[in-house]
Amino acid sequence: MVCGTIMADAASGSVVTDGTAPGRTVHVGNLTNVGIALLATRDCGHGATLTFNPSVAADLVKTANTQDGKTAAAILAPRKASFTVTIQHGGAASTVIVVNLGKNFTGPAS
């Protein structure tokens, strides 16, 4: 549960990619049972903005929003095997998530 939103109904839970630390680059190489679970902030008052490159790289399956209407967490369904997600925190701070699923990619042709 993130900011009052149940993100997934998995008995064992999901692996969550932590994108809350500005200035970091995080690498993702595997999918979980729900896709890619991404935590963008730990603050339910102030969220982040997610940007995909390329823009059609993934679908947002579910989001948890913060009080300011931005994103606290998201479940992504990849449409490409390789892409990046930039999490824009307040100000100029950002976190980059580099997704490279390789043979773990189970979506449409990239």
Summary of the structure (lengths in Angstrom):
residues: 110
radius of gyration: 13.1
end to end distance: 31.4
largest distance: 38.2
contacts: 330
relative contact order: 0.27
helix: 3%
strand: 46%
